[in-house]
Amino acid sequence: MVYLDNAATTKPCEEALSAVMTAAEMYGNPSSLHKMGIDAEKLVIDARKAVAAALVCPPECITFTSGATEANNTVLFGIAKTYGRRLNKIVVSAAEHSSIIESAKQLERNGFEVVFVPPGRDGVIDEQAFVDAVDSNTFLASCMLVNNETGAIMPVKKIFTHIKRLFPDCMTHCDAVQGFLKLPIKAADFAADLITVSAHKVHGLKGVGALYVRKGIRLTPLLYGGGQEKGVRPGTESVPLIYAFGAAVRKLHPEMKTAYSNAEELNRRLRTKLSELSFVTINSNADNFSPYILNFSVPGIRSETLLHFLESRDIYVSSGSACSKGAKSPVLSAMGLSDKLIDSAIRISFSSMSSNGDVERLATAIQEGYMTLAKVR
Ligand code: PMP
C-alpha cells in the first residue's frame, strides 16, 4: 500500500496507539479529587507539556479541543464575542480551511464586516495585500501557515508582526495544522495570539486538537459546563486521545528536521519524475512551498478518475482538499488555474513515514493511468 494522503490524515504512530490503551485503562475523571482522578489528570498534564514544548510556549497556554475545526470555530466566534463589540471587522485569507471560511461567513451573516484576502497567482498570500486589508476597526486577522491543498507557505510571521506594529489591538490567529511539526513554530516569535493544531495530522488520533492562547487573551467559550480547560473548552477531557496526542508529539518533535529533509528529497524526486511526463502540470511552486504537499494536474483526466485508478493500484491520494469533496477549489481558482487544471488536480501529501518506493510506485502508476485513461476518453 502507498499512502500519500497525509494532509487528510496520518497513520497513528505506535507510541500514540499504545498511549491510547494506557489512558483508556486509567479511566479516572481528571476532575475527580481521588487518586484515580489525579492519575488521569497527570496524563493530560503530560500531553499539555509535550504540545507546549513543540510550540515553545508555557503549558498553561494550551487548551485541548476536539480538533482543529473546533479550535478554529472557538477563535472566530470566541474572539468576536469578546472583542467584537467596539470593533467590527475581521480579515482572513481566502485560502483558509473551510472551518475558518464558513465561520467567517457566519460572522458576516451576524453583521460583522469580513474581508477575504485572496492568494496571489503563486498561491501565497501577499504580506502587503493582507496588511492593507486590516484597519483600526479590525479585531481579528487570521492566516494559515501552510495551505492544505497546495502546500503554499504563507508569510505569517511577517504579516502578524506588521499588523501588530500598526494595530496592536488586532488579535492574530494562525491555523498551523499543516505546518505543525513540519516547520519550526515558536509561538512567541510568530506574533500570533492564537494558534490551532490537530493531532491526526501528526500521527496522533482523530478527535483531538489544541489551541494556543497567549496569556492575557480573553476568549468567550462556545460551550458552557464544568469549567475544564480553564473554561475555554468545558466537558470531561478525552484523556486517551489527549495522551496519545502528547505521545505522537513527543515522538515526532525530535525527528522534525530529519523528517523535513526526507520530505524535501521525496518532493524533489517526485517533481523530477513528473516533469518527465509531458502530460502533467505541477501546480505547487518549488519556492515558498512545504515539501510535504504537492499539487499537480493531468489535464483531460478528471481528478476522481485518476484517484480511483491509483486506488486500484493500492495508491491513495486526494483530489484537491479532502474536506471539499469534489467542490471546485477556491484556492486553485484564486491562483488563476483554468477549469481544466482544477478539474484534474491531484494532491499528494507525504509524512515522516513516506519513502522513495512510494514516489517510484506513484510515478509509474500515473504514467500507466494516463495511458489507460487517455485511451478510453
Ligand atoms: N485546518 C486545516 C489547514 C486542515 O488541513 C484541517 C484538516 N483538513 C483542519 C483545519 C481541520 O482539522 P480537524 O480534522 O482536526 O478538525
Residues whose N, C-alpha, C, O or C-beta is under 5 A from the ligand:
A	BS01	PMP	A7 A8 G67 A68 T69 H97 V146 N148 D175 V177 Q178 S198 G209 C323
